[in-house]
Amino acid sequence: MATPSLRRAIEIYRTEGRSNLRGKVSRLLRERAQDGYWRLRGTRTVTRGGVTATFPTATMDEARTLRRLLRLESAMLSDLLAELRPDDVLYDVGAFTGLYTCFAVNALADENVVAFEPNPSNLERLRRNAAYNGSPRISEMVLSDASGTVEFDNPTRARENWGARGSIAPDAGDESIRVEAHTGDELVERGELPAPTVVKIDVEGAELLVIEGLAAALASDRCRLVYCEVHRESDERRSVESYGSTPGDVERRLESLGFATERLDDREAEFFLKGSKEST
């Protein structure tokens, strides 16, 4: 019986030819060799933007996830870490497995790093990764533009695909769960969380919902930086249908809140947006 890898190789050979198959197989072998090296180490200590963090890499999935995230998030991660000040308060909204959180907790006081991650499988890995570095605040709630409960789409898929982070959407799939949602401003006003000075957002198309729910804090002079991964896969039609916005709306809304915006890394599938205010 043909294995999935063999079936994929046959498909590539038939549709793309021998030369493409050779290149893709070579690339896959290099990646697996690197994954194996990281796994043998057990843990991996990495420095970005002048900050060092440690991550468990005892399994192939842990090694592969960390290596790919470091590659894909390099521009935004390095810029954010280089901008951090010792007294900053960071919100990591859509923390996934904790890449940003783990670095930030090595640069800031533990209580000044707040990670939001509602996906149960990701949350387990986030807590484990964070424990290697410190004790940040970790919240299972969703940050949105209104309080209540929301449908969170496909929460278990991340176990099968490291890049599947889930999202909130009115058309959530069969594996959806009900998740508690709050606005960031409400949490700050009630004194449950300190007001942020730096916010990182990666929520698979729902960026504007987070921004609207945190608008008062973002508009404050205290908040000086926003980093946002904007997904073109959630662009135009799907974003309008699911969230009532497009990626361009995210840029315009941040500008209306006093941020000058720039794209740190503009790709086919997404772009990494930085919003900054003049230093005071």
C-alpha positions in Angstrom: 0.0 0.0 0.0 1.4 3.4 -1.0 2.2 5.7 1.9 0.9 9.4 1.9 4.4 10.6 1.1 4.6 8.2 -1.9 1.2 9.2 -3.2 2.1 12.8 -2.9 5.4 12.2 -4.8 3.4 10.4 -7.6 1.0 13.3 -7.8 3.8 15.8 -8.1 5.5 13.7 -10.8 2.4 13.4 -12.8 1.3 17.1 -12.6 4.6 19.0 -12.3 7.3 16.7 -13.9 10.5 15.0 -12.8 12.5 18.2 -12.3 10.0 19.7 -9.9 9.7 16.4 -8.0 13.5 16.2 -7.5 13.6 19.8 -6.2 10.7 19.3 -3.7 12.1 15.9 -2.5 15.5 17.5 -1.9 13.9 20.4 0.0 11.8 18.1 2.1 14.8 16.0 3.1 16.8 19.1 4.1 13.9 20.2 6.3 13.5 16.8 7.9 17.2 16.7 8.7 17.0 20.1 10.3 13.9 19.0 12.3 15.7 15.9 13.5 18.7 18.0 14.6 16.5 20.4 16.6 14.6 17.4 18.1 17.8 15.8 19.3 18.7 18.9 21.2 15.6 18.5 23.5 15.3 22.3 23.9 16.3 25.1 21.7 17.6 28.5 22.9 17.1 31.3 20.3 17.9 35.0 20.2 15.9 37.5 18.2 16.0 41.3 18.5 18.4 41.1 21.4 16.2 38.9 23.5 16.8 35.2 24.2 14.1 32.5 24.8 14.1 28.7 25.3 11.6 26.3 23.7 11.1 22.5 24.1 11.8 20.6 20.9 11.6 17.0 22.2 9.1 16.0 19.5 9.4 16.4 15.7 6.2 18.5 15.7 7.6 20.9 18.3 10.9 21.2 16.4 9.2 21.8 13.1 6.7 24.3 14.5 9.3 26.4 16.2 11.7 26.4 13.2 8.9 27.4 10.8 7.5 30.1 13.0 10.9 31.7 13.5 11.3 31.8 9.7 7.8 33.1 8.9 7.6 35.6 11.8 11.2 36.8 11.6 10.5 40.4 10.4 7.7 41.2 12.8 9.2 39.3 15.8 12.7 40.9 15.5 11.3 44.4 15.1 8.9 44.1 18.0 11.6 42.7 20.4 14.1 45.4 19.4 11.4 48.1 20.2 10.5 46.7 23.7 11.2 48.9 26.7 11.6 47.4 30.3 8.4 49.0 31.5 6.2 48.0 28.5 3.0 46.0 28.8 2.6 43.5 25.9 -0.7 42.0 24.8 -0.1 38.9 22.6 -3.5 38.5 21.0 -3.7 35.1 19.2 -0.6 33.8 21.0 -0.8 30.3 19.3 2.0 28.3 20.9 3.7 31.3 22.5 6.5 32.4 20.2 6.1 36.1 21.0 5.1 35.5 24.6 8.1 33.4 25.4 10.5 36.1 24.1 8.6 38.9 25.7 8.6 37.4 29.2 12.4 37.3 29.0 12.4 41.1 28.4 9.6 42.3 30.6 8.1 41.6 34.0 6.0 38.4 34.0 2.8 40.3 34.9 3.4 42.7 32.0 3.0 40.0 29.4 -0.6 38.9 28.6 -1.2 36.1 26.2 -4.7 35.4 24.7 -5.2 32.0 23.2 -8.7 30.2 23.1 -7.7 27.1 21.1 -7.5 24.3 23.7 -4.7 22.3 21.9 -2.7 25.5 21.3 -3.3 26.6 24.9 -1.7 23.4 26.3 1.5 24.0 24.2 1.5 27.7 25.1 1.5 26.9 28.8 4.3 24.4 28.3 6.4 26.7 26.2 5.9 29.6 28.6 7.0 27.6 31.6 10.5 27.4 30.1 10.8 31.2 30.2 8.6 32.7 33.0 5.1 33.1 34.2 3.2 35.4 31.9 -0.6 35.9 32.3 -2.4 33.5 30.0 -6.0 34.0 29.1 -8.4 31.5 27.4 -10.8 34.2 26.3 -11.2 35.9 22.9 -10.7 39.6 22.5 -13.4 41.0 20.2 -15.5 44.1 19.7 -18.3 42.9 22.1 -18.6 40.8 25.2 -20.4 37.5 25.3 -19.6 34.1 23.6 -18.5 33.4 20.1 -18.0 30.4 17.9 -14.4 29.4 17.6 -13.8 27.5 14.4 -12.0 24.1 14.1 -10.1 24.1 17.5 -8.5 20.6 17.0 -7.1 21.1 13.5 -3.8 22.5 14.9 -2.9 19.0 16.1 -2.9 17.9 12.4 -1.4 21.0 10.8 1.0 23.2 12.8 -0.3 26.3 11.0 -4.0 25.9 11.6 -4.7 28.3 14.5 -8.5 28.5 14.3 -10.6 31.7 14.2 -13.8 33.3 15.3 -16.5 33.4 12.6 -20.2 33.2 12.2 -19.8 30.3 9.8 -17.7 28.2 12.2 -17.3 24.6 11.3 -18.5 21.3 12.8 -15.6 21.2 15.3 -16.3 24.7 16.7 -16.6 25.4 20.4 -18.2 28.3 22.3 -15.6 30.6 23.7 -15.9 33.5 26.2 -15.3 36.9 24.5 -14.6 40.3 26.0 -13.4 43.7 24.7 -9.9 44.7 25.8 -11.2 48.1 26.9 -13.6 46.4 29.3 -10.9 44.4 30.9 -8.7 47.5 31.3 -11.5 49.6 32.7 -12.4 46.9 35.3 -8.8 46.8 36.4 -8.4 43.1 35.4 -5.5 43.9 33.1 -3.0 46.7 32.9 -3.4 49.0 29.8 -1.1 47.8 27.0 1.8 49.8 25.5 2.5 47.2 22.8 -0.1 45.0 21.1 0.6 42.1 18.8 -2.4 40.7 16.9 -2.7 37.5 14.8 -6.3 36.3 14.7 -6.8 34.9 11.2 -8.9 37.7 9.7 -10.7 39.1 12.8 -8.0 41.8 13.4 -10.5 44.7 13.2 -12.8 43.1 15.8 -9.8 43.1 18.3 -8.9 46.7 17.4 -12.4 48.0 17.8 -12.8 46.3 21.2 -9.4 47.8 22.3 -9.9 51.2 20.6 -9.7 53.4 23.8 -6.5 51.7 25.0 -5.0 52.0 21.5 -5.9 55.6 21.2 -4.2 56.4 24.5 -0.8 58.1 24.3 0.4 55.2 26.5 0.0 52.7 23.7 2.8 53.3 21.2 3.1 50.2 19.1 0.8 47.7 17.3 2.0 44.7 15.3 -0.6 42.9 13.2 -0.4 40.0 10.9 -3.1 40.6 8.2 -4.1 37.5 6.2 -4.9 37.9 2.5 -6.6 34.5 2.7 -9.2 36.3 4.8 -9.1 39.1 2.3 -12.0 40.9 0.5 -14.9 38.5 0.0 -14.4 36.3 3.1 -13.4 39.2 5.4 -16.4 41.2 4.3 -18.8 38.3 4.8 -17.4 37.1 8.1 -16.1 40.2 9.8 -17.4 43.2 7.8 -13.9 44.4 6.9 -11.0 44.1 4.5 -7.2 44.2 5.3 -7.2 47.8 4.1 -9.7 48.7 6.8 -7.2 47.5 9.4 -4.6 50.0 8.3 -7.0 52.8 8.1 -8.5 52.1 11.5 -5.0 52.1 13.1 -4.2 55.4 11.4 -7.4 56.9 12.8 -6.3 55.9 16.3 -3.0 57.9 15.8 -0.6 55.3 14.4 1.6 55.7 11.4 1.6 52.4 9.6 4.1 50.5 7.6 4.4 47.0 6.1 7.4 45.1 7.5 7.0 42.1 5.2 4.5 42.0 2.3 3.8 38.5 1.1 1.4 36.8 -1.2 -0.6 35.2 1.6 -0.3 37.9 4.3 1.5 41.1 5.3 2.9 42.2 8.6 1.7 45.6 9.7 3.4 47.9 12.2 1.7 50.8 13.7 3.7 53.3 15.7 3.3 56.7 17.4 5.9 59.3 17.8 8.0 58.9 21.0 7.1 61.2 23.8 
